[in-house]
């Protein structure tokens, strides 16, 4: 009897120990089951790949998010956990997807059915922002992935936009200019009818195989249809030509942003020490994979900083040179040769095979397409710094390989954000209905001229006969900042601040050189705070 009583007491104490708060098991965030294998897959779906990176970052920062909600003293611990889970679920899902099909009569009289898409991933901030690409490889999965990347990219770079993306499934090289114009205008009409475009709703921009020409067609179609009474209709799209409300510096913005992120981290002694590289550009070599708009401008700015461009991987030809390739000359050559690098031999450059990607260098700029770096070719890459100028160029399994090799990967969320940053400046310019600096040019010129005259008169009154003249640098700034100067300095400030935030997150969470997770955490924390303050939609 006594023995049974003691066993009952023992069992009671055991049960109590499990239900006592001090003994509750610590909650560990788990990546969803359907994504757990993505980290090992050689060629994962693009959208699942982005989801994996997102949940991998959540796994690290979730405890700090729960701690952040401690300010809500009226919520119990369970309610805080539920609120965190709810917000994270919303952040990781696509808000809405638009898929459309419409006919196009070709020049020869035949008809094609055109497939097109627009995805709004997040509406925590409005308008949404994201480019439009023309490619026969465009599909809903790719557009969803790119839209989600835009959400995190904007947050990482402190740009108050939600994330979206659009695409038309065509090869533009197989269509005439007139056919492309009809496709673009019909696509815009479909977006307008479905309320997927507008200065306060969703603002497209150029992307792969599109440019200011297509954006002009978009804004013209919108203004003459749904937006005819909208004062801010010109802000429905960015990346326009200057004459159509565009902004100076937009064309080179993404490539310039790639350079700025490299510049920040290559001069950061902490990260350079972690990978065993001497800080600074002196004596550094670079290979550019993808010599389109992004890669070419990144190469130009690296070249001007003293970096030797020893290789260019282009879709028509791979060029290498021990003497160094002048990217400015190469850009001029390709403009006159239908965007082909074949035959280029300036500076001792010669054509080589695709193995150029694996040649030893200090900086590798990956600026072609998604899923370029895989677990198969990552072990062959011989660089210390890899800058992701393209969207999603590295699959998770390859990211692990590069991390083990101590390669500092500057992620696309950060590295590729120069374009959307300057797009934000163009958006503000369109809303303000005046160019940056235009109203103050004469005031600053007169003010600075009066200042020089005042100094000269003061010297003369002190019996100092001197002519006060501005230095060349001051003379160039006497009239105040030009739009191009404002855009350049604004982009540098924004990119530098974003880099500093990511670097701080990497140190705070003890991530070493894992800048990708640090960039996602930076974005997650900002979006999480927005949802917590504004509330979730009902």
KOLTI-203646 format. One line per 10 residues: number of its first residue (from 1); for each residue x, y, z of C-alpha. Coordinates in steps of 0.25 Angstrom, whole numbers, plus 5000, padded with zeros to 4 digits. Layout:
// KOLTI-203646
NUM) X Y Z; ...
***
This chain:
// KOLTI-203646
1) 5000 5000 5000; 5011 5010 5004; 5019 5006 4992; 5007 5009 4983; 5005 5022 4990; 5020 5026 4987; 5019 5022 4973; 5007 5031 4971; 5014 5043 4977; 5026 5040 4968
11) 5017 5040 4956; 5010 5053 4960; 5023 5060 4962; 5028 5055 4948; 5015 5060 4942; 5016 5074 4949; 5030 5075 4945; 5026 5075 4930; 5015 5085 4931; 5023 5095 4940
21) 5027 5107 4931; 5041 5106 4935; 5042 5092 4928; 5034 5095 4916; 5042 5091 4903; 5049 5102 4896; 5042 5104 4882; 5051 5103 4870; 5046 5108 4857; 5046 5097 4846
31) 5046 5099 4831; 5034 5094 4825; 5034 5079 4821; 5032 5082 4806; 5045 5091 4806; 5054 5083 4815; 5060 5076 4803; 5063 5088 4795; 5076 5090 4801; 5081 5077 4795
41) 5074 5078 4781; 5083 5081 4770; 5073 5088 4762; 5061 5093 4771; 5049 5101 4766; 5052 5116 4766; 5041 5120 4776; 5044 5108 4785; 5058 5112 4785; 5055 5126 4790
51) 5045 5121 4800; 5056 5112 4806; 5065 5124 4807; 5054 5132 4814; 5051 5120 4824; 5065 5118 4827; 5067 5132 4831; 5054 5131 4840; 5060 5119 4847; 5071 5129 4852
61) 5063 5141 4855; 5050 5136 4860; 5054 5136 4875; 5057 5151 4874; 5044 5154 4867; 5037 5147 4879; 5045 5156 4888; 5041 5168 4880; 5026 5165 4883; 5029 5166 4898
71) 5025 5181 4897; 5011 5176 4896; 5009 5173 4911; 4995 5170 4909; 4998 5157 4900; 5002 5144 4907; 5014 5136 4902; 5005 5127 4894; 4998 5139 4887; 5011 5145 4884
81) 5016 5132 4878; 5003 5131 4870; 5005 5145 4865; 5019 5143 4860; 5015 5130 4853; 5003 5138 4846; 5012 5149 4842; 5023 5140 4837; 5012 5132 4829; 5007 5144 4822
91) 5021 5149 4819; 5025 5136 4812; 5013 5135 4803; 5009 5142 4790; 4998 5152 4792; 4992 5150 4778; 4995 5145 4764; 4990 5149 4750; 4991 5140 4739; 4986 5144 4725
101) 4986 5139 4710; 4983 5148 4699; 4984 5147 4683; 4994 5154 4674; 4993 5155 4659; 5007 5153 4654; 5012 5161 4642; 5010 5149 4633; 4995 5148 4637; 4997 5136 4646
111) 4992 5137 4661; 5000 5134 4674; 4994 5132 4687; 5003 5140 4697; 5004 5136 4711; 5007 5147 4722; 5007 5148 4737; 5008 5158 4748; 5010 5155 4763; 5008 5163 4775
121) 5016 5156 4786; 5014 5166 4797; 5005 5178 4800; 5011 5182 4813; 5015 5195 4806; 5008 5201 4794; 5010 5202 4783; 5017 5189 4779; 5029 5190 4771; 5035 5180 4761
131) 5040 5179 4746; 5034 5173 4734; 5043 5163 4726; 5041 5157 4712; 5046 5143 4711; 5041 5130 4705; 5046 5124 4719; 5036 5132 4727; 5026 5124 4735; 5018 5126 4748
141) 5028 5120 4757; 5039 5129 4752; 5030 5141 4753; 5026 5138 4767; 5040 5135 4771; 5045 5149 4766; 5033 5156 4772; 5037 5150 4786; 5051 5154 4784; 5046 5169 4781
151) 5039 5169 4794; 5052 5165 4802; 5061 5174 4793; 5052 5186 4795; 5052 5184 4810; 5067 5181 4811; 5070 5194 4804; 5060 5203 4812; 5051 5205 4799; 5036 5207 4804
161) 5030 5197 4793; 5024 5184 4793; 5029 5173 4784; 5023 5169 4770; 5028 5164 4757; 5023 5163 4743; 5026 5155 4730; 5022 5152 4716; 5026 5138 4711; 5032 5142 4697
171) 5046 5142 4691; 5046 5157 4687; 5057 5154 4676; 5046 5147 4668; 5036 5158 4668; 5037 5171 4660; 5036 5185 4667; 5022 5187 4663; 5018 5173 4669; 5025 5176 4682
181) 5018 5189 4683; 5005 5182 4682; 5008 5172 4692; 5013 5182 4702; 5001 5191 4700; 4991 5179 4701; 4998 5174 4714; 4997 5188 4720; 4982 5188 4717; 4980 5175 4723
191) 4988 5180 4736; 4979 5192 4736; 4966 5185 4735; 4970 5176 4747; 4975 5188 4755; 4989 5183 4755; 4996 5196 4751; 4996 5210 4756; 5004 5220 4764; 4998 5215 4777
201) 4996 5201 4773; 5007 5194 4765; 5018 5201 4758; 5026 5193 4747; 5040 5195 4742; 5049 5190 4731; 5055 5176 4734; 5061 5165 4725; 5060 5168 4710; 5052 5181 4713
211) 5056 5196 4714; 5051 5210 4713; 5045 5207 4700; 5035 5197 4706; 5032 5206 4718; 5029 5218 4709; 5018 5209 4702; 5013 5204 4716; 5011 5219 4721; 5005 5224 4708
221) 4995 5212 4708; 4992 5215 4723; 4990 5230 4722; 4981 5229 4710; 4972 5218 4716; 4970 5216 4731; 4979 5227 4736; 4974 5239 4727; 4969 5246 4739; 4980 5242 4749
231) 4990 5254 4752; 5001 5244 4755; 4999 5235 4744; 5013 5236 4739; 5018 5230 4752; 5011 5217 4748; 5024 5212 4743; 5039 5215 4745; 5051 5213 4736; 5045 5222 4725
241) 5054 5231 4716; 5058 5244 4721; 5048 5251 4711; 5037 5243 4716; 5039 5246 4731; 5051 5237 4734; 5062 5240 4742; 5077 5242 4740; 5086 5230 4745; 5075 5220 4744
251) 5081 5212 4732; 5094 5209 4740; 5088 5209 4754; 5088 5193 4756; 5102 5191 4751; 5106 5203 4759; 5100 5197 4771; 5107 5184 4769; 5120 5192 4769; 5116 5200 4782
261) 5113 5187 4790; 5127 5181 4786; 5133 5194 4789; 5127 5194 4803; 5131 5180 4807; 5145 5180 4800; 5149 5191 4809; 5143 5185 4821; 5154 5179 4830; 5145 5170 4838
271) 5140 5162 4826; 5153 5163 4818; 5160 5157 4830; 5150 5145 4831; 5153 5141 4816; 5168 5144 4817; 5168 5156 4806; 5176 5169 4807; 5165 5181 4808; 5164 5190 4796
281) 5164 5189 4781; 5179 5190 4779; 5184 5178 4771; 5170 5171 4770; 5165 5164 4757; 5151 5162 4753; 5143 5153 4744; 5129 5157 4739; 5119 5146 4736; 5108 5153 4728
291) 5112 5165 4720; 5098 5171 4719; 5093 5184 4725; 5097 5180 4739; 5110 5173 4737; 5115 5183 4727; 5113 5195 4736; 5118 5188 4748; 5131 5185 4740; 5132 5199 4736
301) 5132 5204 4751; 5142 5193 4755; 5151 5197 4744; 5151 5211 4748; 5155 5207 4762; 5167 5200 4757; 5162 5186 4757; 5167 5178 4745; 5156 5171 4737; 5163 5158 4733
311) 5150 5151 4727; 5137 5154 4722; 5127 5142 4720; 5116 5146 4710; 5106 5138 4703; 5112 5140 4689; 5127 5139 4693; 5136 5137 4706; 5147 5147 4706; 5160 5146 4714
321) 5172 5155 4715; 5184 5155 4724; 5186 5170 4721; 5172 5173 4725; 5160 5176 4717; 5155 5191 4716; 5140 5189 4718; 5137 5203 4712; 5143 5199 4699; 5136 5185 4699
331) 5123 5192 4701; 5125 5201 4689; 5129 5190 4681; 5117 5182 4684; 5108 5193 4681; 5113 5193 4667; 5112 5178 4666; 5098 5174 4670; 5102 5172 4684; 5112 5161 4680
341) 5126 5160 4687; 5131 5151 4675; 5143 5156 4668; 5147 5166 4680; 5162 5166 4681; 5165 5180 4687; 5175 5179 4699; 5180 5165 4695; 5167 5159 4698; 5164 5145 4692
351) 5152 5136 4692; 5152 5124 4701; 5143 5113 4706; 5132 5113 4717; 5143 5109 4727; 5146 5124 4728; 5136 5124 4739; 5145 5115 4748; 5158 5123 4745; 5165 5129 4758
361) 5161 5143 4761; 5158 5152 4773; 5144 5157 4769; 5134 5149 4761; 5121 5157 4757; 5110 5147 4754; 5101 5156 4745; 5094 5146 4736; 5081 5138 4740; 5076 5131 4752
371) 5082 5117 4756; 5095 5119 4749; 5103 5115 4761; 5100 5100 4765; 5106 5090 4774; 5112 5084 4762; 5120 5096 4757; 5122 5103 4771; 5134 5095 4775; 5141 5099 4762
381) 5139 5114 4765; 5152 5120 4769; 5149 5134 4775; 5149 5141 4788; 5137 5150 4786; 5125 5147 4778; 5115 5158 4775; 5101 5154 4771; 5097 5164 4760; 5086 5155 4755
391) 5074 5150 4762; 5075 5137 4769; 5088 5132 4762; 5092 5123 4773; 5084 5110 4778; 5084 5107 4793; 5093 5094 4791; 5104 5103 4784; 5103 5114 4794; 5107 5104 4805
401) 5119 5099 4796; 5123 5114 4794; 5122 5117 4809; 5130 5105 4813; 5141 5110 4803; 5141 5123 4810; 5136 5131 4798; 5129 5144 4802; 5116 5144 4794; 5109 5158 4793
411) 5094 5153 4792; 5085 5158 4781; 5076 5165 4791; 5087 5175 4794; 5095 5174 4782; 5084 5176 4771; 5077 5187 4778; 5083 5199 4771; 5072 5199 4760; 5060 5199 4770
421) 5067 5210 4778; 5068 5219 4766; 5054 5215 4762; 5049 5220 4775; 5056 5233 4772; 5049 5234 4758; 5035 5230 4765; 5037 5242 4775; 5041 5251 4763; 5028 5248 4756
431) 5020 5250 4768; 5027 5264 4771; 5025 5268 4756; 5038 5274 4756; 5053 5270 4753; 5062 5269 4765; 5070 5282 4767; 5062 5290 4756; 5056 5300 4765; 5068 5303 4773
441) 5079 5304 4762; 5079 5319 4760; 5078 5322 4775; 5090 5314 4779; 5098 5320 4767; 5095 5334 4771; 5097 5331 4786; 5111 5325 4784; 5115 5336 4774; 5111 5346 4785
451) 5119 5339 4795; 5131 5339 4787; 5129 5354 4784; 5127 5357 4799; 5140 5350 4802; 5148 5358 4792; 5142 5371 4797; 5146 5367 4811; 5160 5365 4807; 5161 5378 4799
461) 5155 5385 4811; 5167 5379 4819; 5177 5384 4809; 5179 5370 4802; 5178 5371 4787; 5174 5357 4783; 5164 5352 4773; 5156 5341 4779; 5152 5330 4768; 5145 5317 4770
471) 5153 5304 4769; 5149 5295 4758; 5142 5286 4767; 5135 5297 4774; 5131 5303 4761; 5124 5291 4756; 5116 5291 4769; 5113 5306 4770; 5099 5304 4763; 5095 5293 4773
481) 5094 5279 4770; 5089 5274 4757; 5079 5262 4756; 5090 5253 4752; 5098 5257 4764; 5087 5256 4774; 5083 5242 4768; 5098 5237 4769; 5100 5242 4783; 5086 5237 4788
491) 5089 5223 4782; 5102 5223 4789; 5096 5227 4802; 5085 5217 4801; 5094 5205 4797; 5104 5208 4807; 5094 5209 4818; 5088 5196 4814; 5102 5189 4814; 5104 5194 4828
501) 5091 5188 4833; 5094 5175 4827; 5108 5175 4832; 5102 5178 4846; 5092 5167 4845; 5103 5157 4841; 5111 5161 4854; 5099 5162 4863; 5094 5148 4859; 5109 5142 4859
511) 5107 5138 4844; 5121 5140 4840; 5122 5142 4825; 5107 5138 4822; 5102 5151 4817; 5090 5144 4810; 5084 5140 4823; 5088 5154 4829; 5081 5161 4817; 5068 5153 4819
521) 5068 5155 4834; 5069 5170 4831; 5057 5170 4822; 5049 5160 4831; 5051 5169 4843; 5046 5182 4835; 5034 5175 4829; 5031 5168 4842; 5031 5182 4849; 5022 5188 4838
531) 5011 5177 4840; 5012 5177 4855; 5009 5192 4855; 4999 5193 4844; 4992 5179 4847; 4989 5168 4837; 4978 5170 4827; 4965 5163 4830
***
